[in-house]
Amino acid sequence: MTTRRDSNPDLFAAPENETGVEAPLAERMRPREFEEFVGQEEITTPDRPLRRAIEDDRLSSVIFWGPPGSGKTTLAHLIARHTTAQFVPFPAVTSGIPELRMIIKAAEQRQAIQGQRTILFVDEIHRFNKTQQDAFLPHVERGTVILVGATTENPSFEVISPLLSRSLVVVLKPLSSEALGRILDRALADPDRGLGKWNARFSPEAREQLIAFGNGDARGLLTALEFVVRQTPVGADDTRLIDEGTLERGLGKKALRYDQSGEEHYNVISAYIKSLRDSDPHGALYWLARMLEGGEDPKFIARRMVIFASEDIGNADPSAIVVATAIAQAVQFVGFPEAQINLAHGTTYLASRPKDNASYVGLLEALQDAKAYGNLGVPLHLRNAVTALMRTLGHGLGYRYVHDDPRAKTEQTHLPQELQGRRYYRPKPEH
């Protein structure tokens, strides 16, 4: 196994921060070796390529994508511990291109003089804009730095394509309840880095409830654990007994993971729309509740309902757009929290109505033809002859007024010659 050079900062030795205050439990309990890493076994077991690359010091650029508390930063710390390369943290929140230039200059000197590589760890890489991400590209291509990025957002949307194509994307999942349970138990038992000296004991129900509160997030779990243990008074037997009541008083309701601008936002609204489309009011109400509980803007939900009414219901029920628009207006007028009643009304109505996307599909096909054929001329008989010259040129010649000639409705053409016979609107048969 490769060991770190002394030039790498020891990210694990200091249990205190710069002010001498004890570091948070989540930081103290951060795994120091792969054997301590819980969860993500498909990535971290000894036979997996990523772990072998790290331990053999053959790592190439990689982006860790996963929800908060799933182990992205911990994997970066393990890379720092097991590689001979110089490990340089570069937080996106506080760093920019000037700092990057300094790091690159030092990396070039390190490579030229010592033959040592540099690993650049960019936490929250999605916070860098396109121009800032472009600044990494030439240095990654030349091998001046090995990029290790971490993001909670979908790299397909948040990382530029050239950088993405030069990096391995490793997907981390929310930690399972079993994994969170192991992390919790180890933190309670560890007397040095954990809470072992606090003699805390959880009832089985409280333990299960705290794991559910963690919601796949180890950092969130450990932060909550430390808070509850420290706030629980010592009992007669010198232990801190934590039951469901103690936990509820300390934490309140479970916080659902929902980022209004991130990946979970798109996942949940997608599930909501698909439930409406499949005429499943039960599923639609659940995803509506998830959005509301997570703090989604009710006006955003209402706008999506208005779009859905035309896109997926259309003329199968022309009243759908009327109802959806009324719901959107009601949301504006009523405000939260009562507006969620209006949203539930609209959700169940739209989910229960017949579906027909013929208008939307027809528009898409017409747009394709409009782009493919360019500015086809309007047939002369459909043009207005508002001047004598226009009449001389044949504008309006042969036009049949349908109120005087009902057969004109079907016999008269309304498309350019090149598109004769096109049928864009094909509604579903009425049931």
Secondary structure as the mmCIF struct_conf table of DSSP 4:
data_model
#
loop_
_struct_conf.conf_type_id
_struct_conf.id
_struct_conf.beg_label_comp_id
_struct_conf.beg_label_asym_id
_struct_conf.beg_label_seq_id
_struct_conf.end_label_comp_id
_struct_conf.end_label_asym_id
_struct_conf.end_label_seq_id
TURN_TY1_P TURN_TY1_P1 ASP A 6 SER A 7
BEND BEND1 ASN A 8 ASN A 8
BEND BEND2 LEU A 11 ALA A 13
BEND BEND3 PRO A 15 PRO A 15
STRN STRN1 GLU A 16 GLU A 16
TURN_TY1_P TURN_TY1_P2 GLU A 18 THR A 19
BEND BEND4 GLY A 20 GLY A 20
HELX_LH_PP_P HELX_LH_PP_P1 VAL A 21 VAL A 21
STRN STRN2 GLU A 22 GLU A 22
HELX_LH_PP_P HELX_LH_PP_P2 ALA A 23 PRO A 24
HELX_RH_AL_P HELX_RH_AL_P1 LEU A 25 ARG A 28
TURN_TY1_P TURN_TY1_P3 MET A 29 MET A 29
BEND BEND5 ARG A 32 GLU A 33
HELX_RH_3T_P HELX_RH_3T_P1 PHE A 34 GLU A 36
BEND BEND6 GLY A 39 GLY A 39
HELX_RH_AL_P HELX_RH_AL_P2 GLU A 41 THR A 44
BEND BEND7 THR A 45 THR A 45
TURN_TY1_P TURN_TY1_P4 PRO A 46 ASP A 47
BEND BEND8 ARG A 48 ARG A 48
HELX_RH_AL_P HELX_RH_AL_P3 PRO A 49 GLU A 55
TURN_TY1_P TURN_TY1_P5 ASP A 56 ASP A 57
STRN STRN3 VAL A 62 TRP A 65
TURN_TY1_P TURN_TY1_P6 PRO A 68 GLY A 69
BEND BEND9 SER A 70 GLY A 71
HELX_RH_AL_P HELX_RH_AL_P4 LYS A 72 HIS A 82
BEND BEND10 THR A 84 ALA A 85
STRN STRN4 GLN A 86 PRO A 89
TURN_TY1_P TURN_TY1_P7 ALA A 92 THR A 94
HELX_RH_AL_P HELX_RH_AL_P5 ILE A 97 ILE A 113
TURN_TY1_P TURN_TY1_P8 GLN A 114 GLN A 114
STRN STRN5 THR A 118 ASP A 123
TURN_TY1_P TURN_TY1_P9 GLU A 124 GLU A 124
HELX_RH_3T_P HELX_RH_3T_P2 ILE A 125 ARG A 127
BEND BEND11 PHE A 128 PHE A 128
HELX_RH_AL_P HELX_RH_AL_P6 LYS A 130 ARG A 142
TURN_TY1_P TURN_TY1_P10 GLY A 143 GLY A 143
BEND BEND12 THR A 144 THR A 144
STRN STRN6 ILE A 146 THR A 151
BEND BEND13 THR A 152 GLU A 153
HELX_RH_AL_P HELX_RH_AL_P7 PRO A 155 GLU A 158
BEND BEND14 VAL A 159 VAL A 159
HELX_RH_AL_P HELX_RH_AL_P8 SER A 161 SER A 165
TURN_TY1_P TURN_TY1_P11 ARG A 166 ARG A 166
BEND BEND15 SER A 167 SER A 167
STRN STRN7 LEU A 168 VAL A 171
HELX_LH_PP_P HELX_LH_PP_P3 LYS A 173 SER A 176
HELX_RH_AL_P HELX_RH_AL_P9 SER A 177 ALA A 189
BEND BEND16 PRO A 191 LEU A 195
HELX_RH_3T_P HELX_RH_3T_P3 GLY A 196 TRP A 198
STRN STRN8 ALA A 200 PHE A 202
HELX_RH_AL_P HELX_RH_AL_P10 PRO A 204 GLY A 214
TURN_TY1_P TURN_TY1_P12 ASN A 215 GLY A 216
HELX_RH_AL_P HELX_RH_AL_P11 ALA A 218 GLN A 231
BEND BEND17 THR A 232 THR A 232
HELX_LH_PP_P HELX_LH_PP_P4 PRO A 233 VAL A 234
TURN_TY1_P TURN_TY1_P13 ALA A 236 ASP A 237
BEND BEND18 ASP A 238 ASP A 238
STRN STRN9 ARG A 240 ILE A 242
HELX_RH_AL_P HELX_RH_AL_P12 GLU A 244 LEU A 251
BEND BEND19 LYS A 253 LYS A 253
HELX_LH_PP_P HELX_LH_PP_P5 LYS A 254 ARG A 257
TURN_TY1_P TURN_TY1_P14 GLN A 260 SER A 261
BEND BEND20 GLY A 262 GLY A 262
HELX_RH_AL_P HELX_RH_AL_P13 GLU A 263 ARG A 277
TURN_TY1_P TURN_TY1_P15 ASP A 278 SER A 279
HELX_RH_AL_P HELX_RH_AL_P14 PRO A 281 GLU A 293
TURN_TY1_P TURN_TY1_P16 GLY A 294 GLY A 295
HELX_RH_AL_P HELX_RH_AL_P15 PRO A 298 PHE A 308
HELX_RH_PI_P HELX_RH_PI_P1 ALA A 309 ILE A 313
HELX_RH_3T_P HELX_RH_3T_P4 GLY A 314 ALA A 316
BEND BEND21 ASP A 317 ASP A 317
TURN_TY1_P TURN_TY1_P17 PRO A 318 PRO A 318
HELX_RH_AL_P HELX_RH_AL_P16 SER A 319 VAL A 334
TURN_TY1_P TURN_TY1_P18 PHE A 336 GLU A 338
HELX_RH_AL_P HELX_RH_AL_P17 ALA A 339 SER A 352
BEND BEND22 ARG A 353 ARG A 353
HELX_RH_AL_P HELX_RH_AL_P18 ALA A 358 TYR A 373
BEND BEND23 ASN A 375 ASN A 375
HELX_LH_PP_P HELX_LH_PP_P6 LEU A 376 PRO A 379
HELX_RH_3T_P HELX_RH_3T_P5 LEU A 380 LEU A 382
BEND BEND24 ARG A 383 ARG A 383
BEND BEND25 THR A 387 THR A 387
HELX_RH_AL_P HELX_RH_AL_P19 ALA A 388 THR A 392
TURN_TY1_P TURN_TY1_P19 LEU A 393 GLY A 398
TURN_TY1_P TURN_TY1_P20 VAL A 402 ASP A 404
TURN_TY1_P TURN_TY1_P21 PRO A 406 ARG A 407
HELX_RH_AL_P HELX_RH_AL_P20 ALA A 408 GLU A 411
BEND BEND26 GLN A 412 GLN A 412
BEND BEND27 LEU A 415 LEU A 415
HELX_RH_3T_P HELX_RH_3T_P6 GLN A 417 LEU A 419
TURN_TY1_P TURN_TY1_P22 GLN A 420 GLY A 421
HELX_LH_PP_P HELX_LH_PP_P7 PRO A 427 GLU A 430
#
